[in-house]
């Protein structure tokens, strides 16, 4: 999405033919390219949509995988880099690294599927069901209970309390080409979660769950008998805040991940710090619990009525009352663009 014509190809390092993935803990500060994630000691090239990652503006794009494609198209010709890394495992990182190291042809179906699967994994948006299935499979491959690869199980067992991302990439990257070429082969890795997505899509099609997208307020209200999978909801809405209302009164508002990264294809409203609403919501609340907001820094922060253990509780306020309060909250210093630091996963 960046202006490649404004880029001096000789000004950027070039990832060498034959470059390899090196776990971040093994780099020892050696020069390297980061695909997705934050800069590390020794980073000389950042291909990441994370904020403040140092990715050249001319390469800006929505996902890190798309940034990799932009980098390849730019024909960069600076000093060679032989190491590629990432400090966390996810779909965008996996497919971005694969695209950078394997360099599939422009018209290769695997290339297009990798780009689409990275978007489906990060943002839960998709038009091709196979992109969503491949994204689901990529994460299932990294879980002890669902991986088809013994190496992954051994890597997780050896990790102890350390982040196993590096070992996961080493084990799974050699399988990505086969996953993209024949996703059906890995049905066991995606079938169960995809069935849950299809069940939620069926609820929406039948009218048993509804979505009201108030784009003018940057707020979508989902009324459903249960929490719906993001892959059933996000392709149907433009808003970046999603309020889910359950029949028992449970209300959960989330900011989408697109508003945390440096999203490039369109301007998104900044995240709004909803903490100033908490006293008002608490004073109006007639049921037990404490209104909480995770803040604007986490990947997908929540606003919700919480029990002592952090689980969401039913509220007396109702979706319309909460939506009105959120819509009236002014943007200010708490926008995500003013926040530094790595993302923190929200409670589940």
C-alpha positions, 0 to 999 in steps of 0.5 A: 500500500506504500508508495514504492516509487518513492523508495531508493532500492539501494537504501534497504538491506536485501534478504539473500537467496538462501537466507534462513530463519534463526530463532531470536534467542540464537541471533546474539545481535547478528544483523537480521530481518524481522518479519512481523513483531518488534525490532530486536538488537541487530535488526537492520530490516523490519517488515512488520505492521507493528507500531514503531517497528521501523518498517519503511513507509514506502512498504507499508501494508495491512499485514506483515505478509503483504509488506514482505510482498511489497519488499520483494516487488521493490527490488531492494538491492542494499547489503545482504541479510542472511538471517530472518526472525520473529519473536512470536508465533502467529499466522501473519508471521508464519506466512510472511516468513515463508513468502520471504524465504521461499519466494513463490512466483507472482502467479503461484496459487500458494502465494495468493493463499498465503497473503489471504491466510495472513489477513484471515489469521490476524484480522478474521477477515476473508472472502476465500474459505480456504484462507480462513481454514489455512489460518486456523490450521497454522495455529492448530499446528502449533498446539500440543493437542492439535498438532500433527507434528511430533517435533512441535510436541517435543518443542513445546515440552522442552520450552518449559516457561520460555516462549517456544516461538523459535522452535515452532517456526523451525518445526512448521515452516518446512510444512507451510508449502504443503499446507498451502498447496493442499489444505485438504490434507490437513483437514484434521487441523482446521475442521473442528474450528471451521465447523464452529465458524460455519455454525455461527454463520448459520445463526446469522443467516437464519436470523437467530443472531444479528449484526447492526453495524453503526459505521458512523459510530464505529460500533457494531452490535452483535446480538447472539445466543453465544459469543460468535467466532470473529471469522463469522462477524468481522467479514460482515462489518466495517466498524472497529469496535464490536459489542456483543450482547448475550441473552443473559445480559452479558455485554462485551465490547472489543477493539479489533486488532486492525486498530493496534497495528499500522493499518495502511489500506484505509484510515481507521478511527483511533482507539478511544480510552474508555476508562473515564466511562467506568465510574458512570457505568458502575454507578448505573449498574444494578447487578454485582460486578465491577466495570473494567476496561483493559486500556488501549494498549492490548491487542484486543482490549475489552470493556465489560462487567467483571467478576473477581476472577475477571470473567464477564458477568451479565449487566443490567444496562442493556446493549443500547445504553452501553452503545450510547455511552461508548459512542459519546466517549471523546477521543483523546490522549488514550488513542492507540497511536500515542501508546508505546510497547508490545501488545498484551493478550487480553484475558479469556 
